[in-house]
Amino acid sequence: MIKKCLFPAAGYGTRFLPATKAMPKEMLTVVNKPLIQYGVEEAMAAGMTGMAIVTGRGKRAIEDHFDISYELEQQIAGTSKEEQMKDIRHIIDSCTFSYTRQVEMKGLGHAILTGETLVGNEPFGVILADDYCVSEEDPVLLQMVKLYEKYQCSIVAIEEVPADQTYKYGVIGGNEEKPGVFRIQQMVEKPDPEDAPSNLAIIGRYILTPDIFDVLRETSPGRNGELQITDALMSQAEHGRVIGYQFKGQRFDCGSVEGFVEATNYCFENYYKNGK
């Protein structure tokens, strides 16, 4: 059973300036709930209760959000506002939160390696909170946990993207063992369209085996001088130990203004207006 989920949350969120000048991008709200809370709820739905968050300077609001505010709760006690705190109180009561700081921004691989002290020697999930995922079936990370039970190796969530957009993503190539499940043989970080092995892009959901930390320590900086998780996963893939999973559901790229607005509209129409 996978018990922990790692949230790399140290980035600056420069695409949302000036909003992110003094506020973590993970705390941007889709309707009335911050992005990182959606991620934590997805991890909980997958059976994970240990939330490990890699933060940086200016991210204190994340810690405060997942903590009890006695003054606020006293202020709203006995009013209708208490109902609006029900979900976050359930999270606080059900999960443990641990934090460490990524002192330098050296790529996603470095952020995950920084989280080793929080995760330990066990398989774990990874959620990038600015990829907001919805599904009419199981939540995406739960779909991946069920797949992990069969394959017992690292799994990355993938989706088809327009061929001319591959330069924005890590892109995989491999053999489709069954519909939507690929045994990965290639992983290229942000390739030009003519160099991409496919149009199947990695999105912000992973399940990683603990040996990934040793692999990351041995991995040299890659594109842009950063420690890339795709390079480390490629080392595992050379031994046939990485699965790409074309998940059932929809992803909104909330790291972009356009995707953030689309997610907000979707949540408002499908959840908020219906009182969910």
ABEGO torsion letter per residue (X at the ends): XBABBBBBAABAGAAAOAAAAABBAAABBBEABBAAAAAAAAAAAAGBABBBBBBBBGAAAAAAAABBBAAAAAAABGBAAAAAAAAAAAAAAABBBBBBBBABBAEAAAAAAAAAAAAEBBBBBBBBAABBBBBABBBAAAAAAAAAAAAGBBBBBBBBBBAAAAAABBBBBEBBABBGBBBBABBBBGBBAAABABABBBBABBBBBAAAAAAAAABBBBBGGBBBAAAAAAAAAAAGABBBBBBBEBBBBAABAAAAAAAAAAAAAAAAAAGX
